């Protein structure tokens, strides 16, 4: 389990800029994206429509994980029933043949849905490297409000374009209310 | 409230069929097709009246189900105060406005009641305990009263919503939307009940000894997915023809695609539930209906429905890109529409041909005749006004709609 974030080497983790509103955040994200930054993130207490596009985030591979898990679950559910009813413990039930596949459909469907749902939840957690018990952003006092009423952009120091002073100035020029340099 | 400036976002020329556009000719072309179909029926029908009435019934039910699906689509948009679909609503409105035409096309069936419905033959119930038991419901006068009631109610709702919406184009009165929204809930209930009983009268009573407690839902599921399939084809075709291409966006197409995906799955769920319980319980008064359909050459048709009405569209429509592209969405829609026809055919025809699948030239003739009337009526209405409700208070919201 990735309980601790992978961290950039060097004295700084990155720079944190605080924004007043979702609209400010979205505008700033589009500019950071256009400036060519790649290792950065945005933080908001609630989902902001259009933020993913403003950040230039590509499509998530999660649907493929869900599809794979769903099909695996459906296949497993079907094979399990075949194994039980037609192979391991053949019993005549209501005069039907041992291998009565219509009777298997509900379980096949349910196990497919179950695996798909588990794939969605754990796939999402895995892709986000969660649960994560420590992160350098937690050192920032002002960042506590990321789950309350403030909006942030954090640009990490392993971004090729990162520069402690220039990047801070960029965030300020984009309308950040406060800019904080975070140590590793 | 949406500011007036946003409401003027759409210019009339963006949402009308321009003069000289090829789509202006569709009503005439469709009417000619309808005429040819009627002539073909008149030539071929007298030699085989039973086949004619069954073929006519299949095509009648197919296009009627599309109109009723459209009515449900529009009602649900009002009831849920849906914003995204306003730009598509007029396609639904012109589709359900064909209900009075369908009422006229129902009349020929009255000449063939004895050919279609064995319980209408005088004396049928005399030596048949079950038909005697069902006679208080299954008798010709009550059947005719019910049919008149269904068409009366559907036409009333259709005219109410059609007039309301086109009237708002002129007045711009937002109270029209509020009034139609309030009426939508009761209208959905009335539609659900009438549609259920209509499917019992016109399809289930072909086999009057059969019992199914979920046939009404099955017919509804087919009718709604059928209309969504039609909507996919029409909206993609409109964009392709340069109509509404600045209005209907990939975002709208994606939502139609989601509906199509969801309701092919819903249809499969209902269809399977109906089959599954009957297959499992194995009661003679239920299973004989399916037995006819899984024997001989009806079995491939049943398997085609399973694979073509569910499995293929399920995987085809799963991806995002397929739904956001007009051409690929239209292919999916056309396929599902064809499968919906097969579904209705599969429900009706085995009564006439229990021995197996027997296609007939009359099937095609009836399809062209009724389809021609349906398309002619809908496309004629499309020319008469804007292709979207121009002054609906939610139009701006619909135009700006984006999937997250």
Contacts between the chains, C-beta under 8 A, distances in Angstrom:
chain1	res1	chain2	res2	distance
A	47	B	404	7.8
A	49	B	402	7.5
A	49	B	404	5.8
A	50	B	402	7.3
A	59	B	320	7.8
A	63	B	320	8.0
A	67	B	318	7.3
A	94	B	280	7.1
A	94	B	282	6.7
A	95	B	282	7.1
A	102	B	275	7.3
A	102	B	276	6.0
A	102	B	279	5.6
A	102	B	280	7.8
A	103	B	276	8.0
A	103	B	280	6.8
A	105	B	272	6.5
A	105	B	276	7.0
A	106	B	276	7.6
